[in-house]
Amino acid sequence: MKLHATRPSGVNTITAYGDDYVAVNGQRHGSSLIVTPDRVVPWDVSEFTKITAEHFEKLKALEAEIILLGTGRRQRFPHPSLTASLAAARIGLEVMDVKAACRTYNILIAEERKVAAALLLE
């Protein structure tokens, strides 16, 4: 699906997505990634079952007020012990499928929120 919304200048927005890709500012990505307003970086997670507490520690270091976790084609919830560091730091975590995470990220960016999307593309 291609998204056509007003893009806030100077920030990363998700411009398209599908079952096996996400496009940020028109650039297509076919593996897991983290998107913030000012950067796009690979995320070293290849499968939902391989997400560890250390992955959430890296997300915590982004200093976002909310993390959107896109868990692939369907919504799956990580064990609370894995996400405890985010809760302790008072960082919100919303879990959804990748497509919903992409849409939500763009909405929050338009609201100028400090958000990061960790998108798992399996």
DRENTORKOL-3810 file (N, C-alpha, C; in nm, 4 decimals):
REM DRENTORKOL-3810
@n.u->0.0844; n.v->-0.1171; n.w->0.0000; ca.u->0.0000; ca.v->0.0000; ca.w->0.0000; c.u->0.0889; c.v->0.1232; c.w->0.0000
@n.u->0.0554; n.v->0.2198; n.w->-0.0818; ca.u->0.1260; ca.v->0.3471; ca.w->-0.0830; c.u->0.0484; c.v->0.4455; c.w->0.0031
@n.u->0.1216; n.v->0.5240; n.w->0.0792; ca.u->0.0597; ca.v->0.6248; ca.w->0.1630; c.u->0.0869; c.v->0.7615; c.w->0.1034
@n.u->-0.0153; n.v->0.8440; n.w->0.0966; ca.u->-0.0008; ca.v->0.9796; ca.w->0.0445; c.u->-0.0561; c.v->1.0760; c.w->0.1480
@n.u->0.0322; n.v->1.1237; n.w->0.2314; ca.u->-0.0085; ca.v->1.2199; ca.w->0.3332; c.u->0.0884; c.v->1.3359; c.w->0.3303
@n.u->0.0483; n.v->1.4427; n.w->0.3921; ca.u->0.1386; ca.v->1.5556; ca.w->0.4026; c.u->0.2563; c.v->1.5133; c.w->0.4885
@n.u->0.3743; n.v->1.5315; n.w->0.4352; ca.u->0.4944; ca.v->1.4874; ca.w->0.5038; c.u->0.5589; c.v->1.6043; c.w->0.5760
@n.u->0.5744; n.v->1.5936; n.w->0.7079; ca.u->0.6457; ca.v->1.6994; ca.w->0.7790; c.u->0.7874; c.v->1.7100; c.w->0.7231
@n.u->0.8323; n.v->1.8305; n.w->0.6975; ca.u->0.9637; ca.v->1.8464; ca.w->0.6350; c.u->1.0752; c.v->1.8078; c.w->0.7309
@n.u->1.1758; n.v->1.7429; n.w->0.6747; ca.u->1.2947; ca.v->1.7097; ca.w->0.7508; c.u->1.2851; c.v->1.5876; c.w->0.8400
@n.u->1.1758; n.v->1.5137; n.w->0.8355; ca.u->1.1640; ca.v->1.3941; ca.w->0.9182; c.u->1.1337; c.v->1.2727; c.w->0.8312
@n.u->1.1692; n.v->1.1583; n.w->0.8816; ca.u->1.1409; ca.v->1.0333; ca.w->0.8103; c.u->0.9933; c.v->0.9990; c.w->0.8213
@n.u->0.9337; n.v->0.9670; n.w->0.7086; ca.u->0.7967; ca.v->0.9173; ca.w->0.7082; c.u->0.7923; c.v->0.7880; c.w->0.6271
@n.u->0.6973; n.v->0.7055; n.w->0.6596; ca.u->0.6802; ca.v->0.5791; ca.w->0.5891; c.u->0.5882; c.v->0.6067; c.w->0.4709
@n.u->0.6399; n.v->0.5820; n.w->0.3521; ca.u->0.5682; ca.v->0.6182; ca.w->0.2301; c.u->0.4988; c.v->0.5008; c.w->0.1625
@n.u->0.5343; n.v->0.3781; n.w->0.2007; ca.u->0.4687; ca.v->0.2592; ca.w->0.1459; c.u->0.5049; c.v->0.1403; c.w->0.2330
@n.u->0.4232; n.v->0.0364; n.w->0.2237; ca.u->0.4536; ca.v->-0.0882; ca.w->0.2938; c.u->0.3795; c.v->-0.2030; c.w->0.2287
@n.u->0.4283; n.v->-0.3224; n.w->0.2546; ca.u->0.3654; ca.v->-0.4447; ca.w->0.2064; c.u->0.3991; c.v->-0.5572; c.w->0.3018
@n.u->0.3692; n.v->-0.6791; n.w->0.2623; ca.u->0.3951; ca.v->-0.7929; ca.w->0.3502; c.u->0.5441; c.v->-0.8153; c.w->0.3769
@n.u->0.6298; n.v->-0.7718; n.w->0.2846; ca.u->0.7720; ca.v->-0.8014; ca.w->0.3013; c.u->0.8627; c.v->-0.6794; c.w->0.2845
@n.u->0.8061; n.v->-0.5590; n.w->0.2941; ca.u->0.8895; ca.v->-0.4392; ca.w->0.2801; c.u->0.8239; c.v->-0.3191; c.w->0.3478
@n.u->0.9071; n.v->-0.2208; n.w->0.3733; ca.u->0.8636; ca.v->-0.0894; ca.w->0.4196; c.u->0.9467; c.v->0.0122; c.w->0.3433
@n.u->0.8838; n.v->0.1169; n.w->0.2945; ca.u->0.9567; ca.v->0.2248; ca.w->0.2277; c.u->0.9541; c.v->0.3481; c.w->0.3173
@n.u->1.0715; n.v->0.4051; n.w->0.3397; ca.u->1.0848; ca.v->0.5269; ca.w->0.4193; c.u->1.1361; c.v->0.6358; c.w->0.3261
@n.u->1.0605; n.v->0.7430; n.w->0.3153; ca.u->1.0945; ca.v->0.8525; ca.w->0.2241; c.u->1.1207; c.v->0.8001; c.w->0.0826
@n.u->1.0444; n.v->0.6990; n.w->0.0434; ca.u->1.0562; ca.v->0.6427; ca.w->-0.0904; c.u->1.1617; c.v->0.5351; c.w->-0.1069
@n.u->1.2449; n.v->0.5127; n.w->-0.0060; ca.u->1.3489; ca.v->0.4094; ca.w->-0.0150; c.u->1.2967; c.v->0.2799; c.w->0.0467
@n.u->1.2985; n.v->0.1743; n.w->-0.0327; ca.u->1.2437; ca.v->0.0445; ca.w->0.0080; c.u->1.3432; c.v->-0.0335; c.w->0.0938
@n.u->1.2914; n.v->-0.0950; n.w->0.2014; ca.u->1.3701; ca.v->-0.1790; ca.w->0.2921; c.u->1.3028; c.v->-0.3157; c.w->0.3013
@n.u->1.3814; n.v->-0.4214; n.w->0.2853; ca.u->1.3262; ca.v->-0.5568; ca.w->0.2862; c.u->1.3639; c.v->-0.6390; c.w->0.4083
@n.u->1.4263; n.v->-0.5758; n.w->0.5077; ca.u->1.4594; ca.v->-0.6475; ca.w->0.6313; c.u->1.4238; c.v->-0.5577; c.w->0.7496
@n.u->1.4221; n.v->-0.6151; n.w->0.8676; ca.u->1.3797; ca.v->-0.5441; ca.w->0.9875; c.u->1.4570; c.v->-0.4138; c.w->1.0049
@n.u->1.3864; n.v->-0.3112; n.w->1.0522; ca.u->1.4485; ca.v->-0.1805; ca.w->1.0674; c.u->1.3848; c.v->-0.1014; c.w->1.1803
@n.u->1.4552; n.v->0.0010; n.w->1.2222; ca.u->1.4060; ca.v->0.0961; ca.w->1.3211; c.u->1.3982; c.v->0.2314; c.w->1.2522
@n.u->1.2834; n.v->0.2960; n.w->1.2662; ca.u->1.2624; ca.v->0.4269; ca.w->1.2043; c.u->1.2350; c.v->0.5281; c.w->1.3151
@n.u->1.3100; n.v->0.6363; n.w->1.3145; ca.u->1.2854; ca.v->0.7495; ca.w->1.4034; c.u->1.2717; c.v->0.8728; c.w->1.3147
@n.u->1.2329; n.v->0.9851; n.w->1.3715; ca.u->1.2201; ca.v->1.1048; ca.w->1.2870; c.u->1.3483; c.v->1.1420; c.w->1.2136
@n.u->1.4644; n.v->1.1088; n.w->1.2708; ca.u->1.5899; ca.v->1.1538; ca.w->1.2102; c.u->1.6831; c.v->1.0435; c.w->1.1620
@n.u->1.6433; n.v->0.9179; n.w->1.1747; ca.u->1.7301; ca.v->0.8109; ca.w->1.1244; c.u->1.6518; c.v->0.6840; c.w->1.0938
@n.u->1.7137; n.v->0.6052; n.w->1.0073; ca.u->1.6628; ca.v->0.4722; ca.w->0.9727; c.u->1.7816; c.v->0.3792; c.w->0.9863
@n.u->1.7683; n.v->0.2779; n.w->1.0727; ca.u->1.8796; ca.v->0.1858; ca.w->1.0955; c.u->1.8303; c.v->0.0420; c.w->1.0871
@n.u->1.9162; n.v->-0.0489; n.w->1.0430; ca.u->1.8785; ca.v->-0.1905; ca.w->1.0440; c.u->1.8537; c.v->-0.2368; c.w->1.1875
@n.u->1.7610; n.v->-0.3299; n.w->1.2031; ca.u->1.7346; ca.v->-0.3897; ca.w->1.3340; c.u->1.7720; c.v->-0.5364; c.w->1.3236
@n.u->1.8598; n.v->-0.5810; n.w->1.4090; ca.u->1.9165; ca.v->-0.7161; ca.w->1.3991; c.u->1.8239; c.v->-0.8243; c.w->1.4547
@n.u->1.6966; n.v->-0.8188; n.w->1.4180; ca.u->1.5990; ca.v->-0.9205; ca.w->1.4585; c.u->1.5411; c.v->-0.9813; c.w->1.3306
@n.u->1.5547; n.v->-1.1115; n.w->1.3169; ca.u->1.5039; ca.v->-1.1765; ca.w->1.1961; c.u->1.3729; c.v->-1.2516; c.w->1.2194
@n.u->1.3438; n.v->-1.2834; n.w->1.3446; ca.u->1.2206; ca.v->-1.3562; ca.w->1.3788; c.u->1.1683; c.v->-1.3074; c.w->1.5122
@n.u->1.0369; n.v->-1.3075; n.w->1.5272; ca.u->0.9755; ca.v->-1.2636; ca.w->1.6525; c.u->1.0281; c.v->-1.3438; c.w->1.7714
@n.u->1.0446; n.v->-1.4736; n.w->1.7537; ca.u->1.0883; ca.v->-1.5588; ca.w->1.8648; c.u->1.2326; c.v->-1.5327; c.w->1.9076
@n.u->1.3049; n.v->-1.4531; n.w->1.8297; ca.u->1.4443; ca.v->-1.4233; ca.w->1.8632; c.u->1.4633; c.v->-1.2858; c.w->1.9268
@n.u->1.3542; n.v->-1.2157; n.w->1.9563; ca.u->1.3652; ca.v->-1.0862; ca.w->2.0235; c.u->1.4071; c.v->-1.1100; c.w->2.1687
@n.u->1.5049; n.v->-1.0339; n.w->2.2139; ca.u->1.5566; ca.v->-1.0481; ca.w->2.3501; c.u->1.5420; c.v->-0.9172; c.w->2.4275
@n.u->1.5676; n.v->-0.9236; n.w->2.5564; ca.u->1.5662; ca.v->-0.8036; ca.w->2.6401; c.u->1.6701; c.v->-0.7032; c.w->2.5908
@n.u->1.7811; n.v->-0.7520; n.w->2.5371; ca.u->1.8847; ca.v->-0.6616; ca.w->2.4853; c.u->1.8333; c.v->-0.5787; c.w->2.3675
@n.u->1.7477; n.v->-0.6355; n.w->2.2862; ca.u->1.6888; ca.v->-0.5590; ca.w->2.1767; c.u->1.6071; c.v->-0.4414; c.w->2.2314
@n.u->1.5350; n.v->-0.4646; n.w->2.3389; ca.u->1.4561; ca.v->-0.3575; ca.w->2.3986; c.u->1.5453; c.v->-0.2557; c.w->2.4686
@n.u->1.6586; n.v->-0.2989; n.w->2.5206; ca.u->1.7560; ca.v->-0.2044; ca.w->2.5778; c.u->1.8057; c.v->-0.1088; c.w->2.4700
@n.u->1.8313; n.v->-0.1606; n.w->2.3497; ca.u->1.8748; ca.v->-0.0748; ca.w->2.2384; c.u->1.7646; c.v->0.0231; c.w->2.1999
@n.u->1.6405; n.v->-0.0228; n.w->2.2030; ca.u->1.5293; ca.v->0.0668; ca.w->2.1725; c.u->1.5165; c.v->0.1746; c.w->2.2789
@n.u->1.5406; n.v->0.1388; n.w->2.4022; ca.u->1.5353; ca.v->0.2353; ca.w->2.5120; c.u->1.6360; c.v->0.3481; c.w->2.4897
@n.u->1.7510; n.v->0.3150; n.w->2.4361; ca.u->1.8571; ca.v->0.4136; ca.w->2.4136; c.u->1.8178; c.v->0.5191; c.w->2.3093
@n.u->1.7135; n.v->0.4961; n.w->2.2329; ca.u->1.6693; ca.v->0.5931; ca.w->2.1326; c.u->1.6046; c.v->0.7162; c.w->2.1952
@n.u->1.5700; n.v->0.7077; n.w->2.3216; ca.u->1.5100; ca.v->0.8172; ca.w->2.3972; c.u->1.3788; c.v->0.8667; c.w->2.3374
@n.u->1.3009; n.v->0.7749; n.w->2.2848; ca.u->1.1675; ca.v->0.8077; ca.w->2.2346; c.u->1.0698; c.v->0.8051; c.w->2.3516
@n.u->0.9595; n.v->0.8745; n.w->2.3368; ca.u->0.8577; ca.v->0.8679; ca.w->2.4414; c.u->0.7657; c.v->0.7487; c.w->2.4200
@n.u->0.7622; n.v->0.7002; n.w->2.2963; ca.u->0.6816; ca.v->0.5831; ca.w->2.2643; c.u->0.7517; c.v->0.5003; c.w->2.1570
@n.u->0.7481; n.v->0.3694; n.w->2.1770; ca.u->0.8037; ca.v->0.2741; ca.w->2.0802; c.u->0.6860; c.v->0.1981; c.w->2.0197
@n.u->0.6826; n.v->0.1942; n.w->1.8881; ca.u->0.5846; ca.v->0.1120; ca.w->1.8176; c.u->0.6562; c.v->-0.0151; c.w->1.7737
@n.u->0.6093; n.v->-0.1282; n.w->1.8202; ca.u->0.6687; ca.v->-0.2560; ca.w->1.7837; c.u->0.5795; c.v->-0.3232; c.w->1.6811
@n.u->0.6272; n.v->-0.3278; n.w->1.5574; ca.u->0.5557; ca.v->-0.3971; ca.w->1.4509; c.u->0.6058; c.v->-0.5399; c.w->1.4439
@n.u->0.5202; n.v->-0.6349; n.w->1.4752; ca.u->0.5617; ca.v->-0.7747; ca.w->1.4946; c.u->0.5398; c.v->-0.8628; c.w->1.3723
@n.u->0.5515; n.v->-0.8065; n.w->1.2552; ca.u->0.5358; ca.v->-0.8862; ca.w->1.1341; c.u->0.3948; c.v->-0.8768; c.w->1.0802
@n.u->0.3511; n.v->-0.9825; n.w->1.0150; ca.u->0.2190; ca.v->-0.9833; ca.w->0.9494; c.u->0.1045; c.v->-0.9898; c.w->1.0488
@n.u->0.1341; n.v->-1.0319; n.w->1.1710; ca.u->0.0285; ca.v->-1.0381; ca.w->1.2722; c.u->0.0797; c.v->-0.9849; c.w->1.4050
@n.u->-0.0124; n.v->-0.9436; n.w->1.4874; ca.u->0.0216; ca.v->-0.8897; ca.w->1.6180; c.u->0.0584; c.v->-1.0029; c.w->1.7139
@n.u->0.1758; n.v->-0.9900; n.w->1.7746; ca.u->0.2215; ca.v->-1.0868; ca.w->1.8754; c.u->0.2858; c.v->-1.0073; c.w->1.9881
@n.u->0.2596; n.v->-1.0471; n.w->2.1108; ca.u->0.3088; ca.v->-0.9724; ca.w->2.2255; c.u->0.4327; c.v->-1.0372; c.w->2.2853
@n.u->0.5391; n.v->-0.9585; n.w->2.3046; ca.u->0.6581; ca.v->-1.0130; ca.w->2.3712; c.u->0.6294; c.v->-1.0335; c.w->2.5195
@n.u->0.7027; n.v->-1.1241; n.w->2.5816; ca.u->0.6866; ca.v->-1.1490; ca.w->2.7240; c.u->0.7214; c.v->-1.0219; c.w->2.8011
@n.u->0.6449; n.v->-0.9880; n.w->2.9044; ca.u->0.6714; ca.v->-0.8665; ca.w->2.9817; c.u->0.8139; c.v->-0.8578; c.w->3.0387
@n.u->0.8763; n.v->-0.9705; n.w->3.0634; ca.u->1.0135; ca.v->-0.9657; ca.w->3.1156; c.u->1.1100; c.v->-0.9063; c.w->3.0129
@n.u->1.0768; n.v->-0.9181; n.w->2.8845; ca.u->1.1626; ca.v->-0.8630; ca.w->2.7797; c.u->1.1498; c.v->-0.7117; c.w->2.7698
@n.u->1.0335; n.v->-0.6600; n.w->2.8024; ca.u->1.0069; ca.v->-0.5171; ca.w->2.7848; c.u->1.0139; c.v->-0.4382; c.w->2.9154
@n.u->1.0549; n.v->-0.5026; n.w->3.0227; ca.u->1.0566; ca.v->-0.4396; ca.w->3.1550; c.u->1.1405; c.v->-0.3128; c.w->3.1589
@n.u->1.2508; n.v->-0.3089; n.w->3.0855; ca.u->1.3367; ca.v->-0.1908; ca.w->3.0897; c.u->1.2658; c.v->-0.0683; c.w->3.0322
@n.u->1.1792; n.v->-0.0879; n.w->2.9333; ca.u->1.1035; ca.v->0.0242; ca.w->2.8785; c.u->1.0035; c.v->0.0766; c.w->2.9810
@n.u->0.9349; n.v->-0.0147; n.w->3.0477; ca.u->0.8382; ca.v->0.0254; ca.w->3.1503; c.u->0.9082; c.v->0.0997; c.w->3.2633
@n.u->1.0229; n.v->0.0504; n.w->3.3050; ca.u->1.0977; ca.v->0.1148; ca.w->3.4136; c.u->1.1425; c.v->0.2552; c.w->3.3753
@n.u->1.1693; n.v->0.2764; n.w->3.2483; ca.u->1.2118; ca.v->0.4079; ca.w->3.1987; c.u->1.0926; c.v->0.4960; c.w->3.1598
@n.u->0.9718; n.v->0.4454; n.w->3.1813; ca.u->0.8486; ca.v->0.5174; ca.w->3.1493; c.u->0.8375; c.v->0.5511; c.w->3.0004
@n.u->0.8801; n.v->0.4540; n.w->2.9190; ca.u->0.8681; ca.v->0.4651; ca.w->2.7741; c.u->0.7508; c.v->0.3777; c.w->2.7325
@n.u->0.6570; n.v->0.4367; n.w->2.6617; ca.u->0.5400; ca.v->0.3624; ca.w->2.6172; c.u->0.5760; c.v->0.2617; c.w->2.5089
@n.u->0.5091; n.v->0.1484; n.w->2.5096; ca.u->0.5276; ca.v->0.0455; ca.w->2.4078; c.u->0.3910; c.v->0.0061; c.w->2.3550
@n.u->0.3748; n.v->0.0192; n.w->2.2253; ca.u->0.2526; ca.v->-0.0244; ca.w->2.1590; c.u->0.2900; c.v->-0.1352; c.w->2.0625
@n.u->0.2198; n.v->-0.2465; n.w->2.0710; ca.u->0.2493; ca.v->-0.3640; ca.w->1.9894; c.u->0.1371; c.v->-0.3828; c.w->1.8888
@n.u->0.1762; n.v->-0.4002; n.w->1.7616; ca.u->0.0779; ca.v->-0.4172; ca.w->1.6547; c.u->0.1453; c.v->-0.4848; c.w->1.5366
@n.u->0.0689; n.v->-0.5195; n.w->1.4360; ca.u->0.1324; ca.v->-0.5740; ca.w->1.3157; c.u->0.2077; c.v->-0.4605; c.w->1.2452
@n.u->0.2937; n.v->-0.4949; n.w->1.1509; ca.u->0.3786; ca.v->-0.3949; ca.w->1.0853; c.u->0.2964; c.v->-0.2885; c.w->1.0129
@n.u->0.1920; n.v->-0.3288; n.w->0.9444; ca.u->0.1133; ca.v->-0.2311; ca.w->0.8685; c.u->0.0501; c.v->-0.1268; c.w->0.9608
@n.u->-0.0057; n.v->-0.1715; n.w->1.0717; ca.u->-0.0645; ca.v->-0.0783; ca.w->1.1681; c.u->0.0440; c.v->0.0102; c.w->1.2302
@n.u->0.1610; n.v->-0.0462; n.w->1.2553; ca.u->0.2713; ca.v->0.0325; ca.w->1.3114; c.u->0.3147; c.v->0.1420; c.w->1.2141
@n.u->0.3172; n.v->0.1116; n.w->1.0860; ca.u->0.3540; ca.v->0.2118; ca.w->0.9849; c.u->0.2546; c.v->0.3273; c.w->0.9844
@n.u->0.1274; n.v->0.2957; n.w->0.9851; ca.u->0.0243; ca.v->0.4006; ca.w->0.9840; c.u->0.0310; c.v->0.4849; c.w->1.1113
@n.u->0.0461; n.v->0.4179; n.w->1.2248; ca.u->0.0510; ca.v->0.4875; ca.w->1.3530; c.u->0.1742; c.v->0.5758; c.w->1.3636
@n.u->0.2870; n.v->0.5269; n.w->1.3147; ca.u->0.4100; ca.v->0.6064; ca.w->1.3149; c.u->0.3872; c.v->0.7385; c.w->1.2419
@n.u->0.3284; n.v->0.7334; n.w->1.1228; ca.u->0.3063; ca.v->0.8559; ca.w->1.0454; c.u->0.2136; c.v->0.9531; c.w->1.1175
@n.u->0.1132; n.v->0.9025; n.w->1.1843; ca.u->0.0223; ca.v->0.9886; ca.w->1.2605; c.u->0.0982; c.v->1.0580; c.w->1.3729
@n.u->0.1783; n.v->0.9811; n.w->1.4462; ca.u->0.2518; ca.v->1.0390; ca.w->1.5587; c.u->0.3583; c.v->1.1372; c.w->1.5124
@n.u->0.4205; n.v->1.1104; n.w->1.3986; ca.u->0.5185; ca.v->1.2033; ca.w->1.3424; c.u->0.4495; c.v->1.3345; c.w->1.3050
@n.u->0.3313; n.v->1.3255; n.w->1.2461; ca.u->0.2571; ca.v->1.4461; ca.w->1.2087; c.u->0.2217; c.v->1.5291; c.w->1.3327
@n.u->0.2075; n.v->1.4622; n.w->1.4469; ca.u->0.1797; ca.v->1.5309; ca.w->1.5734; c.u->0.3083; c.v->1.5768; c.w->1.6424
@n.u->0.4217; n.v->1.5555; n.w->1.5750; ca.u->0.5543; ca.v->1.5927; ca.w->1.6259; c.u->0.5881; c.v->1.5240; c.w->1.7581
@n.u->0.5474; n.v->1.3980; n.w->1.7693; ca.u->0.5777; ca.v->1.3188; ca.w->1.8874; c.u->0.7150; c.v->1.2550; c.w->1.8732
@n.u->0.7786; n.v->1.2257; n.w->1.9856; ca.u->0.9090; ca.v->1.1571; ca.w->1.9863; c.u->0.8809; c.v->1.0073; c.w->1.9812
@n.u->0.8819; n.v->0.9516; n.w->1.8616; ca.u->0.8405; ca.v->0.8139; ca.w->1.8401; c.u->0.9495; c.v->0.7380; c.w->1.7654
@n.u->0.9539; n.v->0.6089; n.w->1.7899; ca.u->1.0398; ca.v->0.5181; ca.w->1.7136; c.u->0.9566; c.v->0.3964; c.w->1.6764
@n.u->0.9756; n.v->0.3488; n.w->1.5552; ca.u->0.9062; ca.v->0.2273; ca.w->1.5102; c.u->1.0095; c.v->0.1187; c.w->1.4871
@n.u->0.9961; n.v->0.0095; n.w->1.5601; ca.u->1.0808; ca.v->-0.1088; ca.w->1.5402; c.u->0.9958; c.v->-0.2073; c.w->1.4618
@n.u->1.0349; n.v->-0.2291; n.w->1.3359; ca.u->0.9513; ca.v->-0.3042; ca.w->1.2428; c.u->1.0182; c.v->-0.4360; c.w->1.2060
@n.u->0.9533; n.v->-0.5438; n.w->1.2429; ca.u->1.0043; ca.v->-0.6785; ca.w->1.2187; c.u->0.9499; c.v->-0.7296; c.w->1.0860
@n.u->1.0378; n.v->-0.7465; n.w->0.9894; ca.u->1.0003; ca.v->-0.7991; ca.w->0.8591; c.u->1.0576; c.v->-0.9389; c.w->0.8492
@n.u->0.9702; n.v->-1.0382; n.w->0.8577; ca.u->1.0147; ca.v->-1.1775; ca.w->0.8550; c.u->1.0069; c.v->-1.2325; c.w->0.7142
END
